[in-house]
Amino acid sequence: MDKKIEVRYINLEEVDSTNTYALKLIDTYEIQKKAELLPKITIVAQKQTGGRGRMNRKFFSPQFSGLYMTTIFYPKTRILTPALITPFAAVAVSRALNKKWGIETQIKWVNDIYIGTKKICGILAEGHIDTKRGIVDSVAIGFGLNLFNKKFPDVLKEKAGSVFPENDFTADEKAIYKDEIRDLILEEFYALLDFEEEVCAGEPGKNQVLIEAMKEYRERSNVIGKTVDMFPVINTAQSYKATILDITDKAQLKIQKEDGSIHFVDTGEITMSN
């Protein structure tokens, strides 16, 4: 992209979780300082000891094997819903890998990036609540991207993959590639987030840039047309089978249940049905 962004990096050798670090960092600033100091701060770690994804699942984050970063979105506009932030993050990752290296990826609603049948990236967006004002004032968006991993734990090896699994890079080459991918993802991501009004409202409106991003999100989907098991976020709710018909511009799943009824789903988890 032609537009360069001003990003301030906090580089860490090791951290429990870049998202946890970011949320704690937000708490350290007084309200009058947040708008000046928080936007586009990005925490990058060589290793995470407590990397996590959605539903507090563990994320495998060994040293020098991936890109583990969290960037802070602190808009001037009030955040009414973060619905578009994760999809836009997924599109940013896909665009970065495709434009630089010609790598084709697929997106599993709502936050996972795949190459073929292997997951290579997970995204975790977490809102920060300003308790004094009673609003979500910012969002920490975490990216866990497997770049150079050649081996995974047994529980992951059938599902997880890497961007460059066959390459033997030197330590210096790994650092260069990681920095390039980091910068490209953030450039693509903030090119979308900078349309704050629509992003914070959770809908593209008539913004053609955002409409195109959601179109790409749909085109890269690996679940549209598939029958899946739907798992609602509410723990007491039972899972059910449904066919994914489409994904709306608000990042909702349009599904058809087995009884033929049509529904729109905002949150939850899905797995492919056997």
N, C-alpha and C positions, 0 to 999 in steps of 0.2 A: 504494500500500500504506500501511497505517496505521503500520507499524513503521519508524521512522527508524534509520538505522545511523550509527555513528561512523566516518567515513572521513577519513583524512589525505591530502591531495593534495600531490604534488610536480609543479608546473607548469613545463614546459620549452618554450622557443621552438623548439628544434631538438635532435634526438637521432638517433643512428644507428638504434636500435631501442628501444622502450620495454621490450620483454622482456629484451634484453641489459642495459639499465640496471638493471632490477629484479633480475636474477640476480646482478649485481655488487654491488648494494646488500645483498642477503641475506648475501653473503660478508663484508661489513664489520662485522657484528654478532657479538659473542661469544654463545655458546649461552645464557648466563643472561639476556641482553638481548633475545633474539629474541622470546620470548613477549610481552614488554612492548611492543616497538617495531614489530614487523613486521606483525601482523594488520591487514588492510584498508588498508595503505598502497597508494595508487594513483598511478601515474605517468601524466601526461597531457602529450602533446607537440602543438604546432601543426604540426610537420612531422617526418617521418622520412626520413633520407637512406639508410638501409639497412633499411627495413621488410621483414619476412619472414614467410612463412607456413610451412605444413608442407612437409617435404622441402626446406627451405631455399629455397623459391621466393621471388622478390622480390614485395613488396607495394607498389603504387603509393600514395604517401603525400604528395601535394603540400600546400603550406601553405594553411591556412584552408579546406580542402575536406572534411575529415572529422574523425571522432573516433578518435584513436589513443591507446589507453590500455592499461596493464597493471596489474592488481590482484594483490596477494600474498595467497595463502591459506596461513596458518600455523596448522594445527590443533593442539589438545592431543592428539588421538588420532593414533596412528601411521598413516601413509598406506600401505595395503597395495597399492592400485591406484588410479590416477587416472581410471578408466574412465568415471565418471559426470560428471566435472567439465566436459568440453567439451560434452556434450549439455545439461547444465543451463545453461551459458553461452549456448548457442543458444536455449534456451527463454526465458531472461531477456531477450535481445534482442528476440525475437518478441513477448513479452508487453508489453514497454515500448513498442514501436512501435504495437501494437494498442490498448492501453489509452488512450494519450494522443492518438493521431492516427487510430485506426481502420484502420491499415495492415495488410493481410494478407500474411504471409510464408510461405515454404516453407523447409524445411531439407534440405540434401543431406548425407547421412551422410558424415563425422561432424561437420563443423565449418563449413559454409558456409551463409549465409542468402541467400535469393533473394526478389526481388519479380518475379513472372512468370518470364521466362527469364533474367533478369539477376542476377548475384551482386552483392549490396550490402554484404556483411560476411563477413569471415573471422576465425576464432578460432584461437589457438595457445596450448596449455597445455604448459608445460615444467616438469618436476620439477627441484628443486634437491637435490643429494645432499650430505648432511653426511658428509664422508669420515671424520671422527673416529669417528662412531657407525655408519657404514655403512648409513644409511637415507635415504630421501627424506623430508626434513623439511618441505618447503613446495613450493608450485606457483605459478609466475608464469603468469597467464592474460591473454593479450593479445587485444584487440579492435581490429580495423581496420574501421571503418564508413564507407562512402562516403555523405556527406550532401548536399553541394552541388555535386559534380562535374558539369560540363556536357560536358567533353571528356576523352577517354581516349586514350592512345597507340593506334596502329593495331592492335597485337597484342591489345589488351584491349577495344576498342570494341564488338565483337560479343558479348562475354560479360559485361562489367561494367556496372553501373547505379548509380543513386543514390537515396536516400530522397526527396529533394526536387529532382528534376532540372529542374523547370519554374519554380521560384520564384527571383525576384531579391531576395535578402535583403541588407540592409545589413550592414556588419561587426558592428555591435552586435547586430542580430537573429540573425546566425549564432552569435555567442558565447552568447546566451541559449538558443537552441535546442540547441546542443551541450551546454551545462551541464545542461539539463533531461533530455536523453537519457542523458547520463552518469549522473546521479543515479538515474534510473528503472531503468536496467540494473543498477546495483549494488544497489539495493534488492531487486529481483527475484532477483538472483543470490545474495546473501547470505541471503535468506529460505530458500533451498534448502541452501546450504553450511553453514548453522548447525546442520543435523542431521549433525554431524560423524561420528558412529559409522557411520552407514549410508553416507555419502559416501566416507569413507576405506576402507570395506570393499568399495566398488564395487558395492553392490546395495541397492535400496530397502528390502528386508526387508518388514515390515508397515506401514511408514510411508506413510500415505495421501497426504500432501503430495507425497512423492517419487514415489509410484506415479502420481499424477495428472500430475506433470511429465513422466514418461516416456510416459504415454498421449498427452499433447499433442505430445511429440516425434515419436511415431509418426504422429499425425494430420496433422502438418505436413510429413511426409516427402514428398519429390518423387521417391523412388526405389523405394518399395514397389510391387511388381507389375511393375517394369520389368526388362528384360534389359540387363545392363551388362557392361562389361569390367572384371574384377577385376585389380588390380595389387598383389601382395603387397609388403610393405615390404622383404623380403629381395631385394637387387638381382639375385641369380642366379636367382630364381624366375620362371617364365614367367607371363605374364598368361593369363587364361582368361575365357570367357563364363559368366555365371550369371544366374539370375532371382532377384531379391530377394523373398523370401516374407514377411518380417516383421523387426521389430527387437525384441529382447528387453528386459526391464527392466534388464539389465546392459549395454545399449547394444551388444549383439552383433548382427551381421547374420545372419539365417537365410536361407541361399541354397540354390538347387537348381542343380547343375551340369548340363551338357548330357547327361551319362550318367544323369541322374535321381537321383543321390545327393544327400543333404541334409547340409549342413555349417553350422557356426556360426563366424563370422569376427569376431575381436576388432580387428584392425588392417589397414590397407591403404588403397588409393586406388581409387576407382571412376569410370568415365566411361560415359556413355550409349552403348550400341551403336547403330550405324547400321542 
